[in-house]
Amino acid sequence: MADHAAFVGSGLIGTGLALNCITHGVPVVLQTRSQTERVKNRMAEGLDFYVDHNIITPEEREKAAGLITITTDVEEAVKGARFIQESGPDSIDLKHQLIARIEAVADPDVVIATSTSSLSITEVFSEAEHPERCMGGHPYNPANLIPLVEITRGERTEDAYIAKAKEFYTEIGKEPVVLNKEVIGFIANRYQSAIHREAVDLVENGVCSVEDADKALVYSVGLRWSVMGQYLTMHLGCAPEGIANFNNKYHVDVTKPDARLSHMPTWTTFPADWCEKAAEGLEQEIADRTPEMGQDIPSIEAWRDNMLVETLRLHGKL
């Protein structure tokens, strides 16, 4: 299949992005080591989800399904590909092996993006023959619904290939952002890590329950952040002057420590039993949910995806 997108490694990330491709008319070849039936079923379930939520029609589903090829062969997947997404296990040695196999047959000017969430992009592609076209392309789960893709350049990535990656991800309905240099956790996971530490600390110190920590986030800044980011939120909060006048408007003395920041946790090692305490709190939080909102992991996941669909519709992304 010529002019397709290749997915080397077809777990949740690979199949999620592949669903974005085929529903935007881009053929895909998904490579898996052995789980061809599992990949086939995930793709079918994803398309059924789109039909059930009126994202695509049954006719569009059949057309999209015809754009799927599944193989166990890396070389078959990447030969003739216009874009290559590598989503193998997060092991440097395994990724070096995969990239060598990919580059042996891929066109030399085709972007190779890795989905890694924890490894250095420069290290992943340190042995690449054409590192200038290699980069991170980190989506967010559930990858078929969350629009974000974090494009991270390695030390030898060239701007022209960053532009090609942005164009491709935009074509399949994603919202790409570019990291101009490597940083652990990229952007979104750094936000999440900071909030997670604060949530754990609030519960550990008896400030609130697990359920109320979640509610306070969802029904305040969570709602605002689902509409606009932190900088734009602060800009509106400084109306009519805007954020350039923030320090003056709120009488911020930049020579003194911020009172809230001064009392926030700075620890970098989690309390040993935080997850056991969280599990106890989550039992109560889940028990307090209505049946319509889900009361176990599968039903909560389904509710979450339904909510994401409606939110994405408001954003004009579906």
N, C-alpha and C positions, 0 to 999 in steps of 0.2 A: 504494500500500500504506500504509494508515494505521497509526499507532502502531508504527512500525518504528524501528530504529536506522540512521542514515545515515552512510556512510563516504565522505568526499570525499577521494579519493586512495586507491587500493587496491593498494598495494604489499605488502610483507611485514607491515607493521604493520596496515594496514587489513584485509587478508584474515585475519590472525591473530586480531584482535579479533572480526571477523565470525564466524569459526568458533566462538568462545566464545559468541557470541550465539545462533546457530542451534541449537547443541547444548543451550542452556538455554531454547529455545522462543521466542526473540525474533526476529521477522522482520528482515531487513536489506536495504538497497538500497546497493549498492556502485557508486560513480562512478569511472570511469577515462576518461582523455582519449581513448584509442584501443585499449587492449589488452584488449578484452573476452574474447577467447579465453584469454589468459594468466590473467586473473582467474578465469574459469570453471574452468580446469584446476587452479589453486592450491586453489580451494575443494574441488574433487572429490578432489584428492590428500590434502588435510587430512582430509576425511571418511573416505577409505579408510584413512588412518593410524589414526584412532580405532577403526575396525572391526577392523583387523588387531591392535590392542593391547587389544581387548576393553573399550574405553572406552564404546562404544555398540554396539548391535546393528545388523544390516543393516536391520531395520525402522525403527529410530530414524534411521539414516542417510538413508533415503528421506524420512522426515518432515522432517528438518533440511534436506535439499536443496530441498524444496518451499518453504522460507522465504527463498530467495535470489532477488534481482532485481539485474541488472547493467545499468547505463546509462552513457552518455557525457555525460549532461546533469546539471549541478550542481543546477539548480532541481528537476528531477524527483526527484533523490535526497533532497533535504532537505524538500520539501513534505510536511507532515503528520508529520514525524519527531518522536519523543519524546526523542531524544538524537542529537547530531551530533558526529562525530569527524572533525576535519580533519587529513589526513596528507599534504598537498602538499609540494613541494620546500621546503627550508629557506632561503627568500628572503623578506625582509620585504615587498618590493613584491608578489610573487606572493601571499603570504598576505593582504595587505590587499585585493587584488582578489578573492580567493576568499571572504573573510569578507563583503565587500560583497555579493557575489552570494548568499551563504547567507542573510544577514539580510534580503535583499529579499523572500524568500518564507517563511522559517522563522517559526514562532510565536514571539512575543517573549519567552516565559518558558522556552524550551527551552535546555538547556545546550549550549554550543559549547565543545568541548575540542580543543586542538591537540596533536599528537604531537611537536612539536619537541623536539629534544634539545640544541639549542645557542643558540636565540634567547631574548631576553627576552619573557616572557609579556605584560608591560605593553606592550612595543613592538609585539608581534604584534597586540594588540587596541586599539592607540592610536586607531584611527579607527572602532572599532565603535560602532554606534548604541546597543547595550545591553551595555556592558562589564561590568555587574554579573553577567551570566550566563556570562561567558567565563573560561576558565582553561586551564592546562596539564593534559594527561592523558597522561603519558609511560609507555608500557609498556616491557617488556624483552624482547629477542629470545631464543628464538623466542616471539613474542607469544601464540601459541595455547597454549603450555605454561607459560611462566613466569607465575606469578600476579600479580606486582607491577605496580601502576599508581601512578605518582607524580603526585598532584594538586597543582598549584602555583597559588596565587592570584596574580593581578595586583594592581596597586595599587587597582583599583576593583571587584574581585570581592567578591560578598556571600556571607555565611555560608550563607544558605538554598540557594544554588546549589551550594556545596561539598557540602552535605548531600545534595542530589539526585544529584550525580555519584557520591558514595560509595555511595549506595543502588543506582544503576544498575550500577556496576562490580561490586559485591558480588553482585547478582542474576545476573550472567553468569559468576560463579565466580572473579572476580579478588580480589586482596588489596590494596585501596587504602590508601595512606598520604598524609598531607596535609602539605605544606610551607607554613608560615604566612607565609613571605616568600620572595622569589626569591633563588636562589643559583646561580651557574654550576655546571652538572653535576648539579643536583638532589642526591639523597642517594646512590643506588647508584653512579652514575658517579664521584662524589667518592671513595667507598671504593675503587673500581676504579683510579682514577688514582693514589691514594696507594700501593696495592699494586704497581701497574705500575712506578712509579718505583723502588721498592725492589727489584723483581725485576731491572730493567735494571741498577741499580747493583751488585747482588750479582754479576751475570755480568761486567759491565765491570771490576770490581775483582778478578776471578779467584777469588772466594769459592767459587763452585760453577758447574756446567754449567747450561745451559738446562733440560735434562731434570730435574736434581735440584732446581732452583728450583721447577719445576712439581710434582714429587713432594712436596716439603716442604710445599707449600701444600695440595695435595689430601688428603694422608694425615695431616694434623694439624688445623689450624684450619678447613680447608675442610670436613672432616667435621663438626666441631662447629657451624660456621656453617650447615650444611644442616639442623641440628636446632633451633638457637636463635641469637639475635643476640648481639652483643658485650656489651651490658649484662647480659643474663641469664646469659651465660657467666661473666662476672666475678662476678656475684652468687653463683653456685654455687661458684665458686672460693674464695669467702670463707666458705663454710659452716663452722659453723652460724650465725655472726653475720650474714652478708650483707654487701653492698657498702658499707653505711654505715660499716663497721669496716675497710675496705680499707687505709687509710693506717696504722692502728695494727697490723693483723695482719702487714703486710709491711714494717713499719718504714720507711715512706716519709717522707723529710724534704722537705716541700713548699718549703723555702727553698733547696734545692739542685737543680741540673739533673738530670733523669733520665739515667742512664748510657746507656741504649739510644737514647733520643731524641736525645741529644747527638751520637751517632755515625751517625745516619741522614742520608741525602742531603737537601739542601734546594734543589738546583738546579731551575730552572724551564725550562731549555732542554735537550732531549734530545741526547745524543751523536749526531753526524752519521751514524755508521755503525751505530747500535745495531740497526736492523732487519736489516741484512745479517748481522751476527753472530748475531742471533736465528734467522735463516733457516738458517744452518749448524747451529746447535744443534738446531733442530727436525727437520732431516733425520735426525739420529741418534735423537732421541726417537721419531719416527714409525717409524723402522726397528726400534726395540726393542719396538714394540707387537705384540700377537698379531693374526692375521687377524680374530679375533672382535671385537677392539677397534677395528678399522679401521686402514688404512694409507695412506689418502689422504683428502682433504677430504670428499668425499661420504660415504664409509663411516664416517669419524669423526663426521660430523654425525648419521648414522643411529644410531650407537652412543650418542652423547650424548643424542639424543631418547629412546632406549629407557631409558637410565639416569634421565632426568628423569621419565619416566612412572612408573617403579618408586618413585622418591623421592616423587613427588606422591601416589602411592597410600599410602605410609606416613604422609604428612601428612593423609590423608583429603580430598585435593583432587580426586581422580578416583574 
